[in-house]
Amino acid sequence: MNLTVRANGSNTGVICVGTSPENAADGYILGKGEKSPPIYVDTEHKVYIVGSVKGQGYSWIATK
């Protein structure tokens, strides 16, 4: 499946998208309102999102 993540437009920091909590900061870094390219994963449980500031929001959509 392809997964796309978008950072909320009201965020004050960035969100980082990776394949584990430890490497999320090395993954895609998204500022407010930015969208990731499609990320191929076999399950959404392998995607981790970490915010640089408490309370950062995001939305996602997956397509097969």
CHARMM-style PDB file with segment names, atoms N, HN, CA, C and O in Angstrom:
ATOM      1  N   MET     1       0.834  -1.172   0.000  1.00  0.00      PROA
ATOM      2  CA  MET     1       0.000   0.000   0.000  1.00  0.00      PROA
ATOM      3  C   MET     1       0.880   1.237   0.000  1.00  0.00      PROA
ATOM      4  O   MET     1       2.013   1.202   0.481  1.00  0.00      PROA
ATOM      5  N   ASN     2       0.368   2.308  -0.530  1.00  0.00      PROA
ATOM      6  HN  ASN     2      -0.553   2.336  -0.920  1.00  0.00      PROA
ATOM      7  CA  ASN     2       1.057   3.594  -0.484  1.00  0.00      PROA
ATOM      8  C   ASN     2       0.397   4.456   0.572  1.00  0.00      PROA
ATOM      9  O   ASN     2      -0.828   4.573   0.612  1.00  0.00      PROA
ATOM     10  N   LEU     3       1.200   5.053   1.418  1.00  0.00      PROA
ATOM     11  HN  LEU     3       2.195   4.957   1.385  1.00  0.00      PROA
ATOM     12  CA  LEU     3       0.731   5.872   2.518  1.00  0.00      PROA
ATOM     13  C   LEU     3       1.252   7.290   2.306  1.00  0.00      PROA
ATOM     14  O   LEU     3       2.431   7.485   2.010  1.00  0.00      PROA
ATOM     15  N   THR     4       0.373   8.276   2.459  1.00  0.00      PROA
ATOM     16  HN  THR     4      -0.584   8.117   2.700  1.00  0.00      PROA
ATOM     17  CA  THR     4       0.772   9.674   2.371  1.00  0.00      PROA
ATOM     18  C   THR     4       0.401  10.350   3.684  1.00  0.00      PROA
ATOM     19  O   THR     4      -0.697  10.152   4.203  1.00  0.00      PROA
ATOM     20  N   VAL     5       1.322  11.149   4.217  1.00  0.00      PROA
ATOM     21  HN  VAL     5       2.214  11.310   3.794  1.00  0.00      PROA
ATOM     22  CA  VAL     5       1.119  11.846   5.487  1.00  0.00      PROA
ATOM     23  C   VAL     5       1.168  13.343   5.230  1.00  0.00      PROA
ATOM     24  O   VAL     5       2.010  13.816   4.467  1.00  0.00      PROA
ATOM     25  N   ARG     6       0.265  14.096   5.866  1.00  0.00      PROA
ATOM     26  HN  ARG     6      -0.419  13.711   6.486  1.00  0.00      PROA
ATOM     27  CA  ARG     6       0.277  15.555   5.766  1.00  0.00      PROA
ATOM     28  C   ARG     6       0.310  16.146   7.173  1.00  0.00      PROA
ATOM     29  O   ARG     6      -0.472  15.755   8.039  1.00  0.00      PROA
ATOM     30  N   ALA     7       1.215  17.084   7.388  1.00  0.00      PROA
ATOM     31  HN  ALA     7       1.850  17.403   6.684  1.00  0.00      PROA
ATOM     32  CA  ALA     7       1.295  17.791   8.666  1.00  0.00      PROA
ATOM     33  C   ALA     7       0.162  18.817   8.731  1.00  0.00      PROA
ATOM     34  O   ALA     7      -0.149  19.461   7.729  1.00  0.00      PROA
ATOM     35  N   ASN     8      -0.449  18.971   9.896  1.00  0.00      PROA
ATOM     36  HN  ASN     8      -0.196  18.448  10.711  1.00  0.00      PROA
ATOM     37  CA  ASN     8      -1.529  19.946  10.053  1.00  0.00      PROA
ATOM     38  C   ASN     8      -1.006  21.358   9.803  1.00  0.00      PROA
ATOM     39  O   ASN     8       0.135  21.680  10.134  1.00  0.00      PROA
ATOM     40  N   GLY     9      -1.857  22.187   9.217  1.00  0.00      PROA
ATOM     41  HN  GLY     9      -2.784  21.925   8.948  1.00  0.00      PROA
ATOM     42  CA  GLY     9      -1.485  23.564   8.939  1.00  0.00      PROA
ATOM     43  C   GLY     9      -1.316  24.417  10.177  1.00  0.00      PROA
ATOM     44  O   GLY     9      -0.713  25.489  10.110  1.00  0.00      PROA
ATOM     45  N   SER    10      -1.837  23.963  11.310  1.00  0.00      PROA
ATOM     46  HN  SER    10      -2.326  23.093  11.365  1.00  0.00      PROA
ATOM     47  CA  SER    10      -1.727  24.725  12.556  1.00  0.00      PROA
ATOM     48  C   SER    10      -0.524  24.323  13.407  1.00  0.00      PROA
ATOM     49  O   SER    10      -0.322  24.884  14.484  1.00  0.00      PROA
ATOM     50  N   ASN    11       0.279  23.361  12.943  1.00  0.00      PROA
ATOM     51  HN  ASN    11       0.115  22.906  12.068  1.00  0.00      PROA
ATOM     52  CA  ASN    11       1.454  22.933  13.713  1.00  0.00      PROA
ATOM     53  C   ASN    11       2.439  24.090  13.895  1.00  0.00      PROA
ATOM     54  O   ASN    11       2.575  24.951  13.026  1.00  0.00      PROA
ATOM     55  N   THR    12       3.114  24.090  15.032  1.00  0.00      PROA
ATOM     56  HN  THR    12       3.003  23.390  15.738  1.00  0.00      PROA
ATOM     57  CA  THR    12       4.145  25.101  15.287  1.00  0.00      PROA
ATOM     58  C   THR    12       5.545  24.536  15.116  1.00  0.00      PROA
ATOM     59  O   THR    12       6.515  25.293  15.074  1.00  0.00      PROA
ATOM     60  N   GLY    13       5.664  23.227  15.018  1.00  0.00      PROA
ATOM     61  HN  GLY    13       4.876  22.612  15.052  1.00  0.00      PROA
ATOM     62  CA  GLY    13       6.954  22.564  14.798  1.00  0.00      PROA
ATOM     63  C   GLY    13       6.845  21.655  13.586  1.00  0.00      PROA
ATOM     64  O   GLY    13       5.946  21.807  12.759  1.00  0.00      PROA
ATOM     65  N   VAL    14       7.767  20.712  13.488  1.00  0.00      PROA
ATOM     66  HN  VAL    14       8.498  20.588  14.160  1.00  0.00      PROA
ATOM     67  CA  VAL    14       7.760  19.766  12.375  1.00  0.00      PROA
ATOM     68  C   VAL    14       7.338  18.398  12.876  1.00  0.00      PROA
ATOM     69  O   VAL    14       7.381  18.123  14.075  1.00  0.00      PROA
ATOM     70  N   ILE    15       6.926  17.538  11.943  1.00  0.00      PROA
ATOM     71  HN  ILE    15       6.891  17.761  10.968  1.00  0.00      PROA
ATOM     72  CA  ILE    15       6.748  16.129  12.253  1.00  0.00      PROA
ATOM     73  C   ILE    15       7.731  15.344  11.395  1.00  0.00      PROA
ATOM     74  O   ILE    15       8.071  15.758  10.287  1.00  0.00      PROA
ATOM     75  N   CYS    16       8.177  14.219  11.912  1.00  0.00      PROA
ATOM     76  HN  CYS    16       7.900  13.883  12.812  1.00  0.00      PROA
ATOM     77  CA  CYS    16       9.127  13.370  11.207  1.00  0.00      PROA
ATOM     78  C   CYS    16       8.497  11.996  11.023  1.00  0.00      PROA
ATOM     79  O   CYS    16       7.908  11.446  11.953  1.00  0.00      PROA
ATOM     80  N   VAL    17       8.624  11.445   9.821  1.00  0.00      PROA
ATOM     81  HN  VAL    17       9.103  11.892   9.065  1.00  0.00      PROA
ATOM     82  CA  VAL    17       8.014  10.173   9.467  1.00  0.00      PROA
ATOM     83  C   VAL    17       9.116   9.171   9.156  1.00  0.00      PROA
ATOM     84  O   VAL    17       9.968   9.435   8.307  1.00  0.00      PROA
ATOM     85  N   GLY    18       9.113   8.014   9.838  1.00  0.00      PROA
ATOM     86  HN  GLY    18       8.421   7.799  10.527  1.00  0.00      PROA
ATOM     87  CA  GLY    18      10.118   6.988   9.611  1.00  0.00      PROA
ATOM     88  C   GLY    18       9.565   5.600   9.803  1.00  0.00      PROA
ATOM     89  O   GLY    18       8.356   5.420   9.956  1.00  0.00      PROA
ATOM     90  N   THR    19      10.453   4.606   9.796  1.00  0.00      PROA
ATOM     91  HN  THR    19      11.434   4.753   9.671  1.00  0.00      PROA
ATOM     92  CA  THR    19      10.028   3.210   9.919  1.00  0.00      PROA
ATOM     93  C   THR    19      10.213   2.653  11.320  1.00  0.00      PROA
ATOM     94  O   THR    19       9.915   1.483  11.560  1.00  0.00      PROA
ATOM     95  N   SER    20      10.697   3.467  12.250  1.00  0.00      PROA
ATOM     96  HN  SER    20      10.939   4.417  12.055  1.00  0.00      PROA
ATOM     97  CA  SER    20      10.788   3.079  13.665  1.00  0.00      PROA
ATOM     98  C   SER    20      10.849   4.361  14.485  1.00  0.00      PROA
ATOM     99  O   SER    20      11.189   5.417  13.951  1.00  0.00      PROA
ATOM    100  N   PRO    21      10.525   4.286  15.774  1.00  0.00      PROA
ATOM    101  CA  PRO    21      10.622   5.498  16.601  1.00  0.00      PROA
ATOM    102  C   PRO    21      12.043   6.061  16.633  1.00  0.00      PROA
ATOM    103  O   PRO    21      12.239   7.272  16.726  1.00  0.00      PROA
ATOM    104  N   GLU    22      13.021   5.176  16.555  1.00  0.00      PROA
ATOM    105  HN  GLU    22      12.862   4.191  16.479  1.00  0.00      PROA
ATOM    106  CA  GLU    22      14.417   5.604  16.638  1.00  0.00      PROA
ATOM    107  C   GLU    22      14.895   6.319  15.374  1.00  0.00      PROA
ATOM    108  O   GLU    22      15.738   7.212  15.465  1.00  0.00      PROA
ATOM    109  N   ASN    23      14.383   5.952  14.201  1.00  0.00      PROA
ATOM    110  HN  ASN    23      13.699   5.227  14.127  1.00  0.00      PROA
ATOM    111  CA  ASN    23      14.878   6.578  12.975  1.00  0.00      PROA
ATOM    112  C   ASN    23      13.893   7.566  12.359  1.00  0.00      PROA
ATOM    113  O   ASN    23      14.136   8.061  11.258  1.00  0.00      PROA
ATOM    114  N   ALA    24      12.800   7.862  13.031  1.00  0.00      PROA
ATOM    115  HN  ALA    24      12.603   7.460  13.926  1.00  0.00      PROA
ATOM    116  CA  ALA    24      11.818   8.782  12.464  1.00  0.00      PROA
ATOM    117  C   ALA    24      12.444  10.145  12.170  1.00  0.00      PROA
ATOM    118  O   ALA    24      12.100  10.777  11.171  1.00  0.00      PROA
ATOM    119  N   ALA    25      13.357  10.605  13.025  1.00  0.00      PROA
ATOM    120  HN  ALA    25      13.636  10.092  13.836  1.00  0.00      PROA
ATOM    121  CA  ALA    25      13.991  11.906  12.802  1.00  0.00      PROA
ATOM    122  C   ALA    25      14.860  11.911  11.553  1.00  0.00      PROA
ATOM    123  O   ALA    25      15.171  12.978  11.024  1.00  0.00      PROA
ATOM    124  N   ASP    26      15.258  10.732  11.071  1.00  0.00      PROA
ATOM    125  HN  ASP    26      15.005   9.865  11.501  1.00  0.00      PROA
ATOM    126  CA  ASP    26      16.053  10.636   9.839  1.00  0.00      PROA
ATOM    127  C   ASP    26      15.182  10.413   8.611  1.00  0.00      PROA
ATOM    128  O   ASP    26      15.697  10.302   7.499  1.00  0.00      PROA
ATOM    129  N   GLY    27      13.872  10.347   8.802  1.00  0.00      PROA
ATOM    130  HN  GLY    27      13.454  10.437   9.706  1.00  0.00      PROA
ATOM    131  CA  GLY    27      12.960  10.101   7.690  1.00  0.00      PROA
ATOM    132  C   GLY    27      12.508  11.401   7.047  1.00  0.00      PROA
ATOM    133  O   GLY    27      13.279  12.356   6.952  1.00  0.00      PROA
ATOM    134  N   TYR    28      11.267  11.437   6.608  1.00  0.00      PROA
ATOM    135  HN  TYR    28      10.640  10.661   6.685  1.00  0.00      PROA
ATOM    136  CA  TYR    28      10.714  12.638   5.989  1.00  0.00      PROA
ATOM    137  C   TYR    28      10.404  13.661   7.069  1.00  0.00      PROA
ATOM    138  O   TYR    28       9.745  13.342   8.058  1.00  0.00      PROA
ATOM    139  N   ILE    29      10.870  14.871   6.887  1.00  0.00      PROA
ATOM    140  HN  ILE    29      11.406  15.129   6.083  1.00  0.00      PROA
ATOM    141  CA  ILE    29      10.589  15.964   7.813  1.00  0.00      PROA
ATOM    142  C   ILE    29       9.562  16.864   7.136  1.00  0.00      PROA
ATOM    143  O   ILE    29       9.783  17.363   6.032  1.00  0.00      PROA
ATOM    144  N   LEU    30       8.438  17.060   7.816  1.00  0.00      PROA
ATOM    145  HN  LEU    30       8.259  16.654   8.713  1.00  0.00      PROA
ATOM    146  CA  LEU    30       7.337  17.828   7.236  1.00  0.00      PROA
ATOM    147  C   LEU    30       7.024  19.037   8.101  1.00  0.00      PROA
ATOM    148  O   LEU    30       6.741  18.900   9.291  1.00  0.00      PROA
ATOM    149  N   GLY    31       7.075  20.219   7.501  1.00  0.00      PROA
ATOM    150  HN  GLY    31       7.305  20.329   6.534  1.00  0.00      PROA
ATOM    151  CA  GLY    31       6.645  21.442   8.166  1.00  0.00      PROA
ATOM    152  C   GLY    31       5.136  21.568   8.063  1.00  0.00      PROA
ATOM    153  O   GLY    31       4.484  20.733   7.437  1.00  0.00      PROA
ATOM    154  N   LYS    32       4.572  22.609   8.676  1.00  0.00      PROA
ATOM    155  HN  LYS    32       5.102  23.288   9.185  1.00  0.00      PROA
ATOM    156  CA  LYS    32       3.113  22.741   8.693  1.00  0.00      PROA
ATOM    157  C   LYS    32       2.537  22.773   7.289  1.00  0.00      PROA
ATOM    158  O   LYS    32       3.000  23.519   6.426  1.00  0.00      PROA
ATOM    159  N   GLY    33       1.519  21.951   7.076  1.00  0.00      PROA
ATOM    160  HN  GLY    33       1.143  21.345   7.777  1.00  0.00      PROA
ATOM    161  CA  GLY    33       0.834  21.866   5.800  1.00  0.00      PROA
ATOM    162  C   GLY    33       1.531  21.055   4.724  1.00  0.00      PROA
ATOM    163  O   GLY    33       0.956  20.846   3.656  1.00  0.00      PROA
ATOM    164  N   GLU    34       2.756  20.590   4.968  1.00  0.00      PROA
ATOM    165  HN  GLU    34       3.223  20.761   5.835  1.00  0.00      PROA
ATOM    166  CA  GLU    34       3.482  19.820   3.952  1.00  0.00      PROA
ATOM    167  C   GLU    34       2.996  18.382   3.896  1.00  0.00      PROA
ATOM    168  O   GLU    34       2.493  17.837   4.878  1.00  0.00      PROA
ATOM    169  N   LYS    35       3.160  17.776   2.713  1.00  0.00      PROA
ATOM    170  HN  LYS    35       3.569  18.219   1.915  1.00  0.00      PROA
ATOM    171  CA  LYS    35       2.711  16.407   2.462  1.00  0.00      PROA
ATOM    172  C   LYS    35       3.906  15.560   2.039  1.00  0.00      PROA
ATOM    173  O   LYS    35       4.759  16.013   1.275  1.00  0.00      PROA
ATOM    174  N   SER    36       3.960  14.338   2.536  1.00  0.00      PROA
ATOM    175  HN  SER    36       3.267  13.970   3.156  1.00  0.00      PROA
ATOM    176  CA  SER    36       5.030  13.414   2.146  1.00  0.00      PROA
ATOM    177  C   SER    36       4.765  12.869   0.751  1.00  0.00      PROA
ATOM    178  O   SER    36       3.630  12.886   0.275  1.00  0.00      PROA
ATOM    179  N   PRO    37       5.813  12.387   0.100  1.00  0.00      PROA
ATOM    180  CA  PRO    37       5.568  11.622  -1.122  1.00  0.00      PROA
ATOM    181  C   PRO    37       4.929  10.291  -0.718  1.00  0.00      PROA
ATOM    182  O   PRO    37       4.956   9.950   0.464  1.00  0.00      PROA
ATOM    183  N   PRO    38       4.360   9.534  -1.644  1.00  0.00      PROA
ATOM    184  CA  PRO    38       3.817   8.224  -1.290  1.00  0.00      PROA
ATOM    185  C   PRO    38       4.915   7.330  -0.705  1.00  0.00      PROA
ATOM    186  O   PRO    38       6.008   7.224  -1.261  1.00  0.00      PROA
ATOM    187  N   ILE    39       4.607   6.699   0.411  1.00  0.00      PROA
ATOM    188  HN  ILE    39       3.719   6.785   0.863  1.00  0.00      PROA
ATOM    189  CA  ILE    39       5.547   5.810   1.102  1.00  0.00      PROA
ATOM    190  C   ILE    39       4.987   4.396   0.969  1.00  0.00      PROA
ATOM    191  O   ILE    39       3.878   4.127   1.430  1.00  0.00      PROA
ATOM    192  N   TYR    40       5.740   3.490   0.344  1.00  0.00      PROA
ATOM    193  HN  TYR    40       6.642   3.708  -0.030  1.00  0.00      PROA
ATOM    194  CA  TYR    40       5.256   2.120   0.184  1.00  0.00      PROA
ATOM    195  C   TYR    40       5.514   1.336   1.462  1.00  0.00      PROA
ATOM    196  O   TYR    40       6.649   1.261   1.933  1.00  0.00      PROA
ATOM    197  N   VAL    41       4.462   0.753   2.020  1.00  0.00      PROA
ATOM    198  HN  VAL    41       3.540   0.813   1.637  1.00  0.00      PROA
ATOM    199  CA  VAL    41       4.561  -0.111   3.200  1.00  0.00      PROA
ATOM    200  C   VAL    41       3.585  -1.273   3.021  1.00  0.00      PROA
ATOM    201  O   VAL    41       2.582  -1.149   2.318  1.00  0.00      PROA
ATOM    202  N   ASP    42       3.885  -2.394   3.659  1.00  0.00      PROA
ATOM    203  HN  ASP    42       4.699  -2.495   4.231  1.00  0.00      PROA
ATOM    204  CA  ASP    42       2.941  -3.510   3.588  1.00  0.00      PROA
ATOM    205  C   ASP    42       1.883  -3.417   4.677  1.00  0.00      PROA
ATOM    206  O   ASP    42       0.850  -4.079   4.586  1.00  0.00      PROA
ATOM    207  N   THR    43       2.121  -2.606   5.710  1.00  0.00      PROA
ATOM    208  HN  THR    43       2.961  -2.068   5.784  1.00  0.00      PROA
ATOM    209  CA  THR    43       1.136  -2.359   6.763  1.00  0.00      PROA
ATOM    210  C   THR    43       1.420  -1.003   7.401  1.00  0.00      PROA
ATOM    211  O   THR    43       2.576  -0.613   7.566  1.00  0.00      PROA
ATOM    212  N   GLU    44       0.359  -0.295   7.757  1.00  0.00      PROA
ATOM    213  HN  GLU    44      -0.580  -0.612   7.623  1.00  0.00      PROA
ATOM    214  CA  GLU    44       0.538   1.025   8.367  1.00  0.00      PROA
ATOM    215  C   GLU    44       1.183   0.954   9.748  1.00  0.00      PROA
ATOM    216  O   GLU    44       1.610   1.977  10.283  1.00  0.00      PROA
ATOM    217  N   HSD    45       1.257  -0.233  10.326  1.00  0.00      PROA
ATOM    218  HN  HSD    45       0.910  -1.064   9.892  1.00  0.00      PROA
ATOM    219  CA  HSD    45       1.882  -0.403  11.639  1.00  0.00      PROA
ATOM    220  C   HSD    45       3.402  -0.256  11.584  1.00  0.00      PROA
ATOM    221  O   HSD    45       4.058  -0.258  12.626  1.00  0.00      PROA
ATOM    222  N   LYS    46       3.961  -0.131  10.401  1.00  0.00      PROA
ATOM    223  HN  LYS    46       3.428  -0.129   9.555  1.00  0.00      PROA
ATOM    224  CA  LYS    46       5.409   0.039  10.252  1.00  0.00      PROA
ATOM    225  C   LYS    46       5.814   1.490  10.034  1.00  0.00      PROA
ATOM    226  O   LYS    46       6.967   1.770   9.705  1.00  0.00      PROA
ATOM    227  N   VAL    47       4.881   2.411  10.213  1.00  0.00      PROA
ATOM    228  HN  VAL    47       3.944   2.184  10.480  1.00  0.00      PROA
ATOM    229  CA  VAL    47       5.162   3.829  10.036  1.00  0.00      PROA
ATOM    230  C   VAL    47       5.068   4.513  11.396  1.00  0.00      PROA
ATOM    231  O   VAL    47       4.097   4.327  12.130  1.00  0.00      PROA
ATOM    232  N   TYR    48       6.089   5.309  11.723  1.00  0.00      PROA
ATOM    233  HN  TYR    48       6.878   5.460  11.126  1.00  0.00      PROA
ATOM    234  CA  TYR    48       6.139   6.023  12.993  1.00  0.00      PROA
ATOM    235  C   TYR    48       6.243   7.509  12.711  1.00  0.00      PROA
ATOM    236  O   TYR    48       6.982   7.936  11.824  1.00  0.00      PROA
ATOM    237  N   ILE    49       5.493   8.297  13.476  1.00  0.00      PROA
ATOM    238  HN  ILE    49       4.892   7.950  14.197  1.00  0.00      PROA
ATOM    239  CA  ILE    49       5.483   9.742  13.308  1.00  0.00      PROA
ATOM    240  C   ILE    49       5.803  10.372  14.649  1.00  0.00      PROA
ATOM    241  O   ILE    49       5.174  10.074  15.664  1.00  0.00      PROA
ATOM    242  N   VAL    50       6.798  11.253  14.631  1.00  0.00      PROA
ATOM    243  HN  VAL    50       7.310  11.495  13.806  1.00  0.00      PROA
ATOM    244  CA  VAL    50       7.265  11.917  15.854  1.00  0.00      PROA
ATOM    245  C   VAL    50       7.190  13.424  15.623  1.00  0.00      PROA
ATOM    246  O   VAL    50       7.642  13.916  14.589  1.00  0.00      PROA
ATOM    247  N   GLY    51       6.624  14.156  16.576  1.00  0.00      PROA
ATOM    248  HN  GLY    51       6.257  13.757  17.416  1.00  0.00      PROA
ATOM    249  CA  GLY    51       6.550  15.611  16.477  1.00  0.00      PROA
ATOM    250  C   GLY    51       7.684  16.261  17.245  1.00  0.00      PROA
ATOM    251  O   GLY    51       8.125  15.746  18.272  1.00  0.00      PROA
ATOM    252  N   SER    52       8.158  17.401  16.742  1.00  0.00      PROA
ATOM    253  HN  SER    52       7.799  17.820  15.907  1.00  0.00      PROA
ATOM    254  CA  SER    52       9.236  18.117  17.427  1.00  0.00      PROA
ATOM    255  C   SER    52       8.716  18.901  18.623  1.00  0.00      PROA
ATOM    256  O   SER    52       9.483  19.293  19.502  1.00  0.00      PROA
ATOM    257  N   VAL    53       7.409  19.125  18.647  1.00  0.00      PROA
ATOM    258  HN  VAL    53       6.786  18.807  17.933  1.00  0.00      PROA
ATOM    259  CA  VAL    53       6.755  19.862  19.726  1.00  0.00      PROA
ATOM    260  C   VAL    53       5.525  19.064  20.135  1.00  0.00      PROA
ATOM    261  O   VAL    53       4.856  18.475  19.286  1.00  0.00      PROA
ATOM    262  N   LYS    54       5.224  19.041  21.421  1.00  0.00      PROA
ATOM    263  HN  LYS    54       5.767  19.520  22.111  1.00  0.00      PROA
ATOM    264  CA  LYS    54       4.044  18.320  21.902  1.00  0.00      PROA
ATOM    265  C   LYS    54       2.780  18.857  21.224  1.00  0.00      PROA
ATOM    266  O   LYS    54       2.605  20.066  21.069  1.00  0.00      PROA
ATOM    267  N   GLY    55       1.904  17.930  20.823  1.00  0.00      PROA
ATOM    268  HN  GLY    55       2.046  16.948  20.949  1.00  0.00      PROA
ATOM    269  CA  GLY    55       0.619  18.307  20.264  1.00  0.00      PROA
ATOM    270  C   GLY    55       0.593  18.526  18.763  1.00  0.00      PROA
ATOM    271  O   GLY    55      -0.407  19.016  18.239  1.00  0.00      PROA
ATOM    272  N   GLN    56       1.662  18.180  18.052  1.00  0.00      PROA
ATOM    273  HN  GLN    56       2.474  17.781  18.478  1.00  0.00      PROA
ATOM    274  CA  GLN    56       1.670  18.333  16.593  1.00  0.00      PROA
ATOM    275  C   GLN    56       0.696  17.336  15.982  1.00  0.00      PROA
ATOM    276  O   GLN    56       0.635  16.183  16.409  1.00  0.00      PROA
ATOM    277  N   GLY    57      -0.058  17.772  14.992  1.00  0.00      PROA
ATOM    278  HN  GLY    57      -0.008  18.708  14.645  1.00  0.00      PROA
ATOM    279  CA  GLY    57      -1.055  16.903  14.377  1.00  0.00      PROA
ATOM    280  C   GLY    57      -0.699  16.542  12.950  1.00  0.00      PROA
ATOM    281  O   GLY    57       0.141  17.178  12.315  1.00  0.00      PROA
ATOM    282  N   TYR    58      -1.358  15.507  12.465  1.00  0.00      PROA
ATOM    283  HN  TYR    58      -2.041  14.990  12.982  1.00  0.00      PROA
ATOM    284  CA  TYR    58      -1.143  15.048  11.100  1.00  0.00      PROA
ATOM    285  C   TYR    58      -2.362  14.254  10.660  1.00  0.00      PROA
ATOM    286  O   TYR    58      -3.181  13.838  11.479  1.00  0.00      PROA
ATOM    287  N   SER    59      -2.465  14.053   9.367  1.00  0.00      PROA
ATOM    288  HN  SER    59      -1.800  14.391   8.702  1.00  0.00      PROA
ATOM    289  CA  SER    59      -3.478  13.164   8.805  1.00  0.00      PROA
ATOM    290  C   SER    59      -2.780  12.260   7.801  1.00  0.00      PROA
ATOM    291  O   SER    59      -1.683  12.565   7.334  1.00  0.00      PROA
ATOM    292  N   TRP    60      -3.422  11.153   7.475  1.00  0.00      PROA
ATOM    293  HN  TRP    60      -4.314  10.906   7.854  1.00  0.00      PROA
ATOM    294  CA  TRP    60      -2.811  10.214   6.535  1.00  0.00      PROA
ATOM    295  C   TRP    60      -3.893   9.538   5.726  1.00  0.00      PROA
ATOM    296  O   TRP    60      -5.058   9.477   6.120  1.00  0.00      PROA
ATOM    297  N   ILE    61      -3.466   9.026   4.571  1.00  0.00      PROA
ATOM    298  HN  ILE    61      -2.520   9.075   4.251  1.00  0.00      PROA
ATOM    299  CA  ILE    61      -4.356   8.247   3.724  1.00  0.00      PROA
ATOM    300  C   ILE    61      -3.517   7.133   3.095  1.00  0.00      PROA
ATOM    301  O   ILE    61      -2.356   7.339   2.743  1.00  0.00      PROA
ATOM    302  N   ALA    62      -4.116   5.965   2.960  1.00  0.00      PROA
ATOM    303  HN  ALA    62      -5.059   5.798   3.245  1.00  0.00      PROA
ATOM    304  CA  ALA    62      -3.422   4.823   2.364  1.00  0.00      PROA
ATOM    305  C   ALA    62      -4.237   4.316   1.184  1.00  0.00      PROA
ATOM    306  O   ALA    62      -5.466   4.258   1.242  1.00  0.00      PROA
ATOM    307  N   THR    63      -3.548   3.952   0.124  1.00  0.00      PROA
ATOM    308  HN  THR    63      -2.550   3.999   0.077  1.00  0.00      PROA
ATOM    309  CA  THR    63      -4.184   3.379  -1.053  1.00  0.00      PROA
ATOM    310  C   THR    63      -3.466   2.092  -1.437  1.00  0.00      PROA
ATOM    311  O   THR    63      -2.255   1.972  -1.251  1.00  0.00      PROA
ATOM    312  N   LYS    64      -4.195   1.153  -1.958  1.00  0.00      PROA
ATOM    313  HN  LYS    64      -5.179   1.251  -2.109  1.00  0.00      PROA
ATOM    314  CA  LYS    64      -3.591  -0.115  -2.378  1.00  0.00      PROA
ATOM    315  C   LYS    64      -3.286  -0.106  -3.833  1.00  0.00      PROA
ATOM    316  OT1 LYS    64      -2.773  -1.092  -4.362  1.00  0.00      PROA
TER     317      LYS     64
END
